[in-house]
Amino acid sequence: MRRSLAVLALVGLVVAAAGLAAPRAGAPLRGTVGPGFTITLADASGNRVSTVDPGAYSLAVDDLSDEHDFHLQGPGVDVTTDVAGTGAQTFQVTLADGRYTFICDVHPTRMTGTLTVGTPPAAPAPPRLVLSVTATAISLRTQAGETVRRLAAGPYVIEVRDRSRLQNARIAGAGLNRSTGRAFVGTVTWKATLSAGTFAYRSDGTKPRLRGGQVFVLAGAGDGGASPYSTLPPTSQTGP
């Protein structure tokens, strides 16, 4: 009797594991957005999925809100429903090894999810940023010297160059709150993982007050081989 129960339990575990297996190519996928601030990706049985095999899929999207859209993007794929519209829409997509995101473009930091396909390539080295402060200016730039306006959420290496005993360098927001000391002069390196949202970079000094700037951090903006940051020409801002 005990042996029979053990066999039944083992069979149950095998069946459950099969039900949780990643969908194979050709299996239908279901995307849903709304009502409210919800966005999901599931298999044909309604189980949410985060990994699938590479290949061709039929993606059926139920758009239940005229305030959101369902946007799937990643290597070789960029499909979306209309924000103002509702209803069902089907896309034929071919997913390759890599990482994909599905988001609402109106609320990208609140309504977002990720999908891993096959074996993604190894993650590249984190992008490097340079945060510089002098007695009269503060800036956040790429290694190429361009002022940063937008970033993709994820890991970064930030080289902080503090050249003033009257000012300091601070970043606050997007999961990070770090600063150099007011009396510190030198170079330090911060390793940080930025989350979706916004952060400000500034100095805590007041003579003069350095305004710095604000940076938007977008979920999944660097997927599909895109640049992890968008930039504007270099500028320096000093308050009165």
N, C-alpha and C positions, 0 to 999 in steps of 0.2 A: 504494500500500500504506500509506504513511504517512498519507494523507488518510483512508483507511478506518479506521485505528486511532484517529485523532483524533475521527472521528464517533462511533465506538463508545464512546470515553472520555466524550464529551459526553453521550451518551444515558445512560450509567451514572450520571453526576453528576445528571442530571435525575431519574432514577428514585430515587436515594438521597435527594434533596431532597424529593421527593414523599412518601417514606416517613417523613420527619421533620416533615412539616407538622402544624400543630396540628389535632387532631380537629375535625370540623365537627358542628354540632348534629344530633342523632339518632344519632350513632355511639356504640357502647357503650363504657363505661369500666369498668376493673377495679381494685378496691381489694384489697389484701392486707395482713393484719397477722399477725405471727408466721410461723414459729416463732422463738423468740428475740426480740431487740429490733429487729425490722424492721417497717417500714410503708411501703407503696408505692402509687402510683396510676399506672396504665398504660392504653394503648389496647388494642383487641381483639387486636393482634399481640404484646402483651407489652412494647412500648416505653414506657418511663417518660415521662410527660407533665408539663409545667409550665405550658402555655398551651393554652386551647381557645377556640372561638368561643362566643358566647352562644347559649342555646337549651335545648331539652329533651334530657336524656340518661337512659340506663338505666345505673345504677351497680350492678355486680355485685361484691359483697364476699365474699372468702374469709377467714373468721376462723379461723385455724389455732392459736389459743392460748386457753386458759381463764384467762389472766392479763392479757389486753389487750382493748381494743376498737378499732374503727375509727370515728372521729367526724369527719364532714365538716361544716364550718360556714362561713357567709359570708352575703352578702346574700340573704335569702329562703330559705335552706337550713340545716337543722339535723337531720341524720340520724346515727344511731349504732347499732352492734351492741351486744350485751350482753357485759359483761366476763366473766361466768362461763360464757357459752355459746361454742360453736364451730359451724362449718358455713358454708353459703352463704346469702347474703341479698341480695335485689335491691331497690334503691330507684329510684323515678322522680323525678328532680330537674330543676328548671329553673334554669339558671345565668344570672345577669345580669352585666353589666359590673362588674368589681370584683375583689377579692382574697379567696380562700378558703383555709382551712387544713384539713388532715386530721391528726389527732393520736390518740394513745392517751391517754385521760383519766387513766389510772393513772400514766403516765410522760410527762407533757406536755413536759418539757424535753429528753427523750432521744429520743422517737419523735414526730417532727413533720415536716410537709412543707407546701408552699404551692402554690396553683394560681391563675394569673392568667387571668381570663376577659375576652375582648375588650379594650376600652380602658378601664382603670380611671380613675376620676376623679382629678384632681390631688391629690397628698398635701397634707393640711392643714399648717399651721404646727405645729412640734413643741410639745407641751404644756410648760408652764412650771411648775417647782417652786421652792419657796423653802426653803433650808436655813439656819436661823438658830441662832446660838450666842451665849450671854451667859456671864457668870461662873458662873451656877448652872443653866443649862438649855440643851438642844439639841433641835431639832425639825426635821422635814421635812414640809412642808405643800404643799397645792395653793394656787393663787392665791386660792381661796375661803376659805382658812384651815383646811382639814381635814387631819388627820394622815394621811400616806400609809401604807398597809399592803400594797397590791399594785399592780403596774404591768404594762402590756403592754410586751414587748420592742420597742425602737425608739429613735428619736432624742428627746432632751429638751433643754430649756434649763433650767439650774439656777442660780438667783440665790442666791449665798452671802452672808449678812449676818453678819459676824464682829464682835462688839461687846466682845470681851474680850482683854486682853493676856496673860491666864493660860491661856486655852483656845484651841483651834482647831477647825476643822470638817473632818472627813474622811469620804469615802465609799470603801468598799473592797468589791469584788465585782461580779459581773455584767458583767465587761469594763471596769470603771472602778476606778481607784485614784488619787484626787486629794485634796489637802488644802490648807488655808491655813497660813501660817506661825504659830508660836506668838505671835510679837510683832506680827503683822499685826492691824490694826483697820480695817475698811472693808467695801466691797461689791465682789464680783467676779462675773463670769458665766462659767459653764462650759457648753460644748456637748458633749454626750455621747450615745453610742449604747449603750443597755443591752441586753445579751444575756440569754437565758433563764437563770434561776438565782436566786441571792439576793445581796443586798448589805447591809452594815451601815453605818449612819451613827453617828458618835461623835466625841468629842474625845480628843486624846492627853494632855490635862492630867490631873492627879491630885488637885488640891486645889480643889474636890472632884472626884471621878471622875464624869463624865457618861456614863451608860449608852447613851443614844441609843436605837436600835431596829433591827429587821431588816425588810427589804422583800423580798417574793417577786416575781420578774419572770417573767411567763408568756409563752410563745411564742404569738403570734397573738391574744392576749386582746383587742386593740383592733380586730379586723377587724369588718366588717359595720356600721360606724357606732357601735359601742359606746364607752363611755367608756374612755380609756386607763388609768384608775386606779380602784381601789376604795379607799374611805377609811373611817376611824374618826374619832370625835370627837377634837379636839385634846387632846394630853396632853404633859406634860413629865416627864422621868425624871432623877432625880439619885441617884447612888450615895452610899454612906457616905463 
